[in-house]
Amino acid sequence: MSTQTEVRPDETTRDQTSEDTPKFFHYVKKDKVAESAVMGTYVVALCGEVFPVTRAPKPGSPVCEECKRIYESLPSGR
């Protein structure tokens, strides 16, 4: 029997505008962000969006409301 550790998600991008600036950022598992940025693999956000990581959020960046709601409902420390 093995246990699986859940990692709190990290924020990343999705939904680009025509200016190549993200409309808002999504929450994804932290360990998948670097892999996606380097290898171009796709990540799955808490809200279900699937995309490759292309940009990192800056403080004050807009966040997907669905991801934020799900993230805030997760138990602390998981």
C-alpha positions as CSV (number, residue, x, y, z in Angstrom):
1,M,0.0,0.0,0.0
2,S,1.4,3.4,-0.9
3,T,0.3,6.9,0.0
4,Q,0.1,9.8,-2.4
5,T,1.1,13.3,-1.3
6,E,-1.0,16.1,-2.6
7,V,0.8,19.3,-3.4
8,R,-0.9,22.7,-3.1
9,P,-1.2,24.1,-6.6
10,D,0.7,27.0,-8.0
11,E,-0.6,29.7,-10.3
12,T,0.2,29.7,-14.0
13,T,-1.2,31.2,-17.2
14,R,-4.0,30.6,-19.6
15,D,-6.3,32.4,-22.0
16,Q,-4.0,34.8,-23.8
17,T,-5.2,38.1,-25.3
18,S,-4.3,39.1,-28.8
19,E,-1.3,41.0,-27.3
20,D,0.2,37.8,-25.9
21,T,-0.7,38.9,-22.4
22,P,-2.7,36.5,-20.3
23,K,-6.2,37.5,-19.4
24,F,-5.9,35.6,-16.1
25,F,-3.8,32.9,-14.4
26,H,-4.9,29.4,-13.3
27,Y,-3.8,27.3,-10.3
28,V,-1.9,24.1,-11.2
29,K,0.2,21.6,-9.3
30,K,3.6,23.1,-8.4
31,D,5.6,20.1,-9.6
32,K,4.1,20.3,-13.0
33,V,4.9,23.9,-13.8
34,A,8.6,23.6,-14.4
35,E,8.1,20.4,-16.5
36,S,5.6,22.1,-18.6
37,A,7.7,25.3,-19.1
38,V,10.8,23.2,-20.1
39,M,9.2,20.3,-22.0
40,G,6.1,21.9,-23.3
41,T,3.8,19.3,-21.7
42,Y,0.3,20.3,-20.8
43,V,-0.9,20.9,-17.3
44,V,-4.4,20.6,-15.9
45,A,-5.7,23.6,-13.8
46,L,-8.0,23.2,-10.8
47,C,-10.9,24.4,-12.9
48,G,-10.2,21.7,-15.6
49,E,-8.4,23.9,-18.2
50,V,-5.6,22.1,-20.0
51,F,-2.7,24.1,-21.5
52,P,1.1,24.4,-21.6
53,V,2.8,26.8,-19.1
54,T,4.1,29.9,-21.0
55,R,4.3,32.7,-18.4
56,A,4.7,33.1,-14.7
57,P,2.3,35.3,-12.7
58,K,3.4,38.6,-11.1
59,P,1.8,39.9,-7.9
60,G,-1.5,41.5,-8.6
61,S,-2.1,39.4,-11.8
62,P,-5.8,38.4,-12.4
63,V,-6.6,34.9,-11.3
64,C,-9.3,32.5,-12.6
65,E,-12.2,32.8,-10.2
66,E,-13.1,29.1,-10.5
67,C,-9.5,28.0,-9.6
68,K,-9.4,30.5,-6.7
69,R,-12.7,29.2,-5.3
70,I,-11.5,25.5,-5.5
71,Y,-8.0,26.4,-4.1
72,E,-9.6,28.2,-1.1
73,S,-11.9,25.2,-0.4
74,L,-8.9,22.8,-0.1
75,P,-7.8,21.9,3.4
76,S,-4.7,23.7,4.6
77,G,-1.4,21.9,4.3
78,R,-2.4,19.5,1.5
